[in-house]
């Protein structure tokens, strides 16, 4: 199964972002992008790719430990940017050092559980909003995100999410995400 560790924005934060995204989707060229829907919005901490099911018990135990060692922290959706000319994203503000630490701990948990992780990259907090199969001028969309400041919320849990790739063959269909497990930060709940 394709898995990743993530922080999921609460419904109120997703609602604020959705209102902004509705405006972005009205911009010229928006129909050339494949927009992610609210159910797919998340801040990926550690992408694990294909994970054998027999690794799941140790992985979940180690992720629970990583969550327990991390205290809850404030976060909000803030601004945005692009990766090249093919991916548009919303950024984050608040406890970014805490978010990076949680990402490092989730990555280490996966490695220690035997998950074959790709090379380590510097963590960039982002929530993917849209993608394009070809080079696209994303500057107008980035400009629309530039001054966005969502409401603050408290990150209180780490989630393990399964990515179910599209199988229907319907053009533009994206992956479906299923939360496999969540663990409270700092042992709270």
ZADO-1210 file (C-alpha; in nm, 4 decimals, padded with zeros to 6 digits):
<atoms>
<atom x="00.0000" y="00.0000" z="00.0000" code="UNK" pos="1"/>
<atom x="00.1150" y="00.3560" z="-00.0749" code="UNK" pos="2"/>
<atom x="00.1516" y="00.5424" z="00.2547" code="UNK" pos="3"/>
<atom x="00.2590" y="00.8779" z="00.3889" code="UNK" pos="4"/>
<atom x="00.2626" y="01.0512" z="00.7270" code="UNK" pos="5"/>
<atom x="00.0798" y="01.3829" z="00.7363" code="UNK" pos="6"/>
<atom x="-00.0807" y="01.6649" z="00.9275" code="UNK" pos="7"/>
<atom x="-00.4435" y="01.7098" z="00.8231" code="UNK" pos="8"/>
<atom x="-00.5945" y="02.0594" z="00.8445" code="UNK" pos="9"/>
<atom x="-00.9175" y="02.0772" z="01.0457" code="UNK" pos="10"/>
<atom x="-01.2480" y="02.1419" z="00.8635" code="UNK" pos="11"/>
<atom x="-01.2539" y="02.5142" z="00.9513" code="UNK" pos="12"/>
<atom x="-00.9056" y="02.5696" z="00.8043" code="UNK" pos="13"/>
<atom x="-00.9950" y="02.3676" z="00.4949" code="UNK" pos="14"/>
<atom x="-01.3125" y="02.5743" z="00.4574" code="UNK" pos="15"/>
<atom x="-01.1204" y="02.9019" z="00.4613" code="UNK" pos="16"/>
<atom x="-00.8790" y="02.7682" z="00.2007" code="UNK" pos="17"/>
<atom x="-01.1655" y="02.6321" z="-00.0120" code="UNK" pos="18"/>
<atom x="-01.3169" y="02.9803" z="-00.0353" code="UNK" pos="19"/>
<atom x="-00.9871" y="03.1146" z="-00.1706" code="UNK" pos="20"/>
<atom x="-00.9415" y="02.8205" z="-00.4090" code="UNK" pos="21"/>
<atom x="-01.2898" y="02.8815" z="-00.5534" code="UNK" pos="22"/>
<atom x="-01.1622" y="03.2249" z="-00.6614" code="UNK" pos="23"/>
<atom x="-00.8422" y="03.0785" z="-00.8051" code="UNK" pos="24"/>
<atom x="-01.0433" y="02.8281" z="-01.0085" code="UNK" pos="25"/>
<atom x="-01.2168" y="03.1212" z="-01.1796" code="UNK" pos="26"/>
<atom x="-00.8867" y="03.2620" z="-01.3121" code="UNK" pos="27"/>
<atom x="-00.7938" y="03.2232" z="-01.6803" code="UNK" pos="28"/>
<atom x="-00.6079" y="02.8964" z="-01.7349" code="UNK" pos="29"/>
<atom x="-00.7515" y="02.7276" z="-01.4246" code="UNK" pos="30"/>
<atom x="-00.9208" y="02.4625" z="-01.6389" code="UNK" pos="31"/>
<atom x="-00.5750" y="02.3428" z="-01.7511" code="UNK" pos="32"/>
<atom x="-00.4927" y="02.2418" z="-01.3928" code="UNK" pos="33"/>
<atom x="-00.5931" y="01.9268" z="-01.2049" code="UNK" pos="34"/>
<atom x="-00.7207" y="02.0637" z="-00.8747" code="UNK" pos="35"/>
<atom x="-00.7010" y="01.8578" z="-00.5588" code="UNK" pos="36"/>
<atom x="-01.0205" y="01.8443" z="-00.3570" code="UNK" pos="37"/>
<atom x="-01.0629" y="01.9158" z="00.0116" code="UNK" pos="38"/>
<atom x="-01.0450" y="01.5457" z="00.1074" code="UNK" pos="39"/>
<atom x="-00.6936" y="01.5378" z="-00.0410" code="UNK" pos="40"/>
<atom x="-00.5564" y="01.8419" z="00.1404" code="UNK" pos="41"/>
<atom x="-00.2738" y="01.7586" z="00.3787" code="UNK" pos="42"/>
<atom x="00.0775" y="01.8571" z="00.4772" code="UNK" pos="43"/>
<atom x="00.2909" y="01.5548" z="00.3911" code="UNK" pos="44"/>
<atom x="00.5549" y="01.4848" z="00.6539" code="UNK" pos="45"/>
<atom x="00.7152" y="01.1676" z="00.5158" code="UNK" pos="46"/>
<atom x="00.6251" y="00.9984" z="00.1877" code="UNK" pos="47"/>
<atom x="00.6869" y="00.6247" z="00.2186" code="UNK" pos="48"/>
<atom x="00.5671" y="00.4956" z="-00.1165" code="UNK" pos="49"/>
<atom x="00.4791" y="00.1274" z="-00.1351" code="UNK" pos="50"/>
<atom x="00.4930" y="-00.0337" z="00.2089" code="UNK" pos="51"/>
<atom x="00.4593" y="-00.4064" z="00.2675" code="UNK" pos="52"/>
<atom x="00.1692" y="-00.4899" z="00.4979" code="UNK" pos="53"/>
<atom x="00.3918" y="-00.6927" z="00.7311" code="UNK" pos="54"/>
<atom x="00.5808" y="-00.3696" z="00.8189" code="UNK" pos="55"/>
<atom x="00.2613" y="-00.1945" z="00.9305" code="UNK" pos="56"/>
<atom x="00.2593" y="-00.3067" z="01.2987" code="UNK" pos="57"/>
<atom x="00.6111" y="-00.1789" z="01.3669" code="UNK" pos="58"/>
<atom x="00.5548" y="00.1329" z="01.1558" code="UNK" pos="59"/>
<atom x="00.2423" y="00.2281" z="01.3490" code="UNK" pos="60"/>
<atom x="00.4168" y="00.1623" z="01.6812" code="UNK" pos="61"/>
<atom x="00.7093" y="00.3860" z="01.5827" code="UNK" pos="62"/>
<atom x="00.4804" y="00.6613" z="01.4506" code="UNK" pos="63"/>
<atom x="00.2883" y="00.6534" z="01.7788" code="UNK" pos="64"/>
<atom x="00.6199" y="00.7004" z="01.9624" code="UNK" pos="65"/>
<atom x="00.7184" y="00.9890" z="01.7328" code="UNK" pos="66"/>
<atom x="00.3842" y="01.1586" z="01.7974" code="UNK" pos="67"/>
<atom x="00.4124" y="01.1062" z="02.1725" code="UNK" pos="68"/>
<atom x="00.7566" y="01.2754" z="02.1740" code="UNK" pos="69"/>
<atom x="00.6212" y="01.5852" z="01.9919" code="UNK" pos="70"/>
<atom x="00.4137" y="01.8454" z="02.1736" code="UNK" pos="71"/>
<atom x="00.1077" y="02.0028" z="02.0039" code="UNK" pos="72"/>
<atom x="00.1906" y="02.3213" z="01.8146" code="UNK" pos="73"/>
<atom x="00.0134" y="02.6072" z="01.6338" code="UNK" pos="74"/>
<atom x="-00.0172" y="02.6151" z="01.2556" code="UNK" pos="75"/>
<atom x="-00.2160" y="02.7975" z="00.9893" code="UNK" pos="76"/>
<atom x="-00.2412" y="02.7912" z="00.6124" code="UNK" pos="77"/>
<atom x="-00.0417" y="03.0867" z="00.4881" code="UNK" pos="78"/>
<atom x="00.0517" y="03.2132" z="00.1418" code="UNK" pos="79"/>
<atom x="00.1584" y="02.9750" z="-00.1279" code="UNK" pos="80"/>
<atom x="00.3943" y="02.9040" z="-00.4097" code="UNK" pos="81"/>
<atom x="00.4797" y="02.6670" z="-00.6880" code="UNK" pos="82"/>
<atom x="00.7194" y="02.3881" z="-00.7685" code="UNK" pos="83"/>
<atom x="00.8440" y="02.4733" z="-01.1148" code="UNK" pos="84"/>
<atom x="00.5629" y="02.5256" z="-01.3613" code="UNK" pos="85"/>
<atom x="00.3589" y="02.2182" z="-01.2701" code="UNK" pos="86"/>
<atom x="00.2517" y="02.2266" z="-00.9031" code="UNK" pos="87"/>
<atom x="00.0670" y="02.4948" z="-00.7057" code="UNK" pos="88"/>
<atom x="00.0633" y="02.4817" z="-00.3275" code="UNK" pos="89"/>
<atom x="-00.0478" y="02.6629" z="-00.0121" code="UNK" pos="90"/>
<atom x="00.2142" y="02.7194" z="00.2542" code="UNK" pos="91"/>
<atom x="00.2092" y="02.7202" z="00.6328" code="UNK" pos="92"/>
<atom x="00.3011" y="02.9540" z="00.9166" code="UNK" pos="93"/>
<atom x="00.3266" y="02.9145" z="01.2911" code="UNK" pos="94"/>
<atom x="00.5146" y="02.6258" z="01.4466" code="UNK" pos="95"/>
<atom x="00.7229" y="02.5451" z="01.1396" code="UNK" pos="96"/>
<atom x="01.0183" y="02.4232" z="01.3480" code="UNK" pos="97"/>
<atom x="00.7817" y="02.1840" z="01.5266" code="UNK" pos="98"/>
<atom x="00.6357" y="02.0728" z="01.1925" code="UNK" pos="99"/>
<atom x="00.9864" y="02.0020" z="01.0577" code="UNK" pos="100"/>
<atom x="01.0728" y="01.8096" z="01.3746" code="UNK" pos="101"/>
<atom x="00.7588" y="01.5986" z="01.3394" code="UNK" pos="102"/>
<atom x="00.8483" y="01.5355" z="00.9737" code="UNK" pos="103"/>
<atom x="01.1993" y="01.4233" z="01.0743" code="UNK" pos="104"/>
<atom x="01.0589" y="01.1944" z="01.3421" code="UNK" pos="105"/>
<atom x="00.8025" y="01.0422" z="01.1020" code="UNK" pos="106"/>
<atom x="01.0775" y="00.9840" z="00.8445" code="UNK" pos="107"/>
<atom x="01.3023" y="00.8212" z="01.1061" code="UNK" pos="108"/>
<atom x="01.0137" y="00.6060" z="01.2321" code="UNK" pos="109"/>
<atom x="00.9529" y="00.4737" z="00.8813" code="UNK" pos="110"/>
<atom x="01.3220" y="00.4013" z="00.8223" code="UNK" pos="111"/>
<atom x="01.3554" y="00.2198" z="01.1558" code="UNK" pos="112"/>
<atom x="01.0476" y="00.0132" z="01.0752" code="UNK" pos="113"/>
<atom x="01.2199" y="-00.1080" z="00.7587" code="UNK" pos="114"/>
<atom x="01.0449" y="00.1137" z="00.5035" code="UNK" pos="115"/>
<atom x="01.2708" y="00.1850" z="00.2081" code="UNK" pos="116"/>
<atom x="01.2623" y="00.5653" z="00.2034" code="UNK" pos="117"/>
<atom x="01.3907" y="00.7753" z="-00.0847" code="UNK" pos="118"/>
<atom x="01.6806" y="01.0126" z="-00.0305" code="UNK" pos="119"/>
<atom x="01.6289" y="01.2680" z="00.2432" code="UNK" pos="120"/>
<atom x="01.5242" y="01.6138" z="00.1218" code="UNK" pos="121"/>
<atom x="01.4971" y="01.9381" z="00.3146" code="UNK" pos="122"/>
<atom x="01.1404" y="01.9626" z="00.4408" code="UNK" pos="123"/>
<atom x="00.9162" y="02.2195" z="00.2694" code="UNK" pos="124"/>
<atom x="00.5746" y="02.2607" z="00.4335" code="UNK" pos="125"/>
<atom x="00.3172" y="02.2667" z="00.1549" code="UNK" pos="126"/>
<atom x="-00.0379" y="02.1601" z="00.0808" code="UNK" pos="127"/>
<atom x="-00.0786" y="02.0763" z="-00.2894" code="UNK" pos="128"/>
<atom x="-00.3700" y="02.2571" z="-00.4522" code="UNK" pos="129"/>
<atom x="-00.3250" y="02.1807" z="-00.8221" code="UNK" pos="130"/>
<atom x="-00.0976" y="02.0085" z="-01.0721" code="UNK" pos="131"/>
<atom x="-00.0431" y="02.0294" z="-01.4444" code="UNK" pos="132"/>
<atom x="00.0876" y="01.7671" z="-01.6847" code="UNK" pos="133"/>
<atom x="00.2598" y="02.0382" z="-01.8874" code="UNK" pos="134"/>
<atom x="00.4433" y="02.3598" z="-01.8091" code="UNK" pos="135"/>
<atom x="00.1882" y="02.6219" z="-01.7044" code="UNK" pos="136"/>
<atom x="00.2192" y="02.9845" z="-01.5987" code="UNK" pos="137"/>
<atom x="00.1271" y="02.9526" z="-01.2320" code="UNK" pos="138"/>
<atom x="00.2226" y="03.3100" z="-01.1388" code="UNK" pos="139"/>
<atom x="-00.1364" y="03.4454" z="-01.1352" code="UNK" pos="140"/>
<atom x="-00.2377" y="03.1653" z="-00.8984" code="UNK" pos="141"/>
<atom x="00.0631" y="03.2219" z="-00.6721" code="UNK" pos="142"/>
<atom x="-00.0246" y="03.5940" z="-00.6660" code="UNK" pos="143"/>
<atom x="-00.3767" y="03.4998" z="-00.5545" code="UNK" pos="144"/>
<atom x="-00.2319" y="03.3018" z="-00.2634" code="UNK" pos="145"/>
<atom x="00.0308" y="03.5573" z="-00.1667" code="UNK" pos="146"/>
<atom x="-00.1626" y="03.7429" z="00.1027" code="UNK" pos="147"/>
<atom x="-00.3740" y="03.4526" z="00.2317" code="UNK" pos="148"/>
<atom x="-00.3553" y="03.4081" z="00.6099" code="UNK" pos="149"/>
<atom x="-00.5786" y="03.1372" z="00.7449" code="UNK" pos="150"/>
<atom x="-00.6906" y="03.1085" z="01.1043" code="UNK" pos="151"/>
<atom x="-00.4582" y="02.9479" z="01.3560" code="UNK" pos="152"/>
<atom x="-00.5276" y="02.5961" z="01.4754" code="UNK" pos="153"/>
<atom x="-00.3492" y="02.3534" z="01.7044" code="UNK" pos="154"/>
<atom x="-00.1854" y="02.0480" z="01.5472" code="UNK" pos="155"/>
<atom x="-00.2727" y="01.7710" z="01.7910" code="UNK" pos="156"/>
<atom x="-00.2155" y="01.4519" z="01.5929" code="UNK" pos="157"/>
<atom x="-00.0017" y="01.2718" z="01.3398" code="UNK" pos="158"/>
<atom x="-00.1849" y="01.0788" z="01.0668" code="UNK" pos="159"/>
<atom x="-00.0821" y="00.7831" z="00.8530" code="UNK" pos="160"/>
<atom x="-00.2600" y="00.8092" z="00.5188" code="UNK" pos="161"/>
<atom x="-00.3037" y="00.5578" z="00.2388" code="UNK" pos="162"/>
<atom x="-00.3058" y="00.6889" z="-00.1163" code="UNK" pos="163"/>
<atom x="-00.5332" y="00.4870" z="-00.3440" code="UNK" pos="164"/>
<atom x="-00.4329" y="00.5593" z="-00.7017" code="UNK" pos="165"/>
<atom x="-00.7073" y="00.6082" z="-00.9634" code="UNK" pos="166"/>
<atom x="-00.8176" y="00.2935" z="-01.1404" code="UNK" pos="167"/>
<atom x="-01.1307" y="00.4016" z="-01.3256" code="UNK" pos="168"/>
<atom x="-00.9495" y="00.5537" z="-01.6227" code="UNK" pos="169"/>
<atom x="-01.1626" y="00.8683" z="-01.5978" code="UNK" pos="170"/>
<atom x="-00.9512" y="01.1642" z="-01.7225" code="UNK" pos="171"/>
<atom x="-00.8502" y="01.4006" z="-01.4432" code="UNK" pos="172"/>
<atom x="-00.9353" y="01.1568" z="-01.1649" code="UNK" pos="173"/>
<atom x="-00.6966" y="01.1916" z="-00.8722" code="UNK" pos="174"/>
<atom x="-00.5947" y="00.9622" z="-00.5891" code="UNK" pos="175"/>
<atom x="-00.8299" y="00.8950" z="-00.2991" code="UNK" pos="176"/>
<atom x="-00.6904" y="00.9252" z="00.0508" code="UNK" pos="177"/>
<atom x="-00.7805" y="00.7059" z="00.3460" code="UNK" pos="178"/>
<atom x="-00.6564" y="00.7706" z="00.6992" code="UNK" pos="179"/>
<atom x="-00.5108" y="00.4440" z="00.8287" code="UNK" pos="180"/>
<atom x="-00.4338" y="00.5685" z="01.1805" code="UNK" pos="181"/>
<atom x="-00.3831" y="00.8776" z="01.3946" code="UNK" pos="182"/>
<atom x="-00.1761" y="00.9336" z="01.7060" code="UNK" pos="183"/>
<atom x="-00.2066" y="01.2205" z="01.9539" code="UNK" pos="184"/>
<atom x="00.0876" y="01.4544" z="01.9909" code="UNK" pos="185"/>
<atom x="00.2442" y="01.4675" z="02.3353" code="UNK" pos="186"/>
<atom x="00.0367" y="01.1732" z="02.4482" code="UNK" pos="187"/>
<atom x="-00.2734" y="01.3957" z="02.4685" code="UNK" pos="188"/>
<atom x="-00.6330" y="01.3034" z="02.3902" code="UNK" pos="189"/>
</atoms>
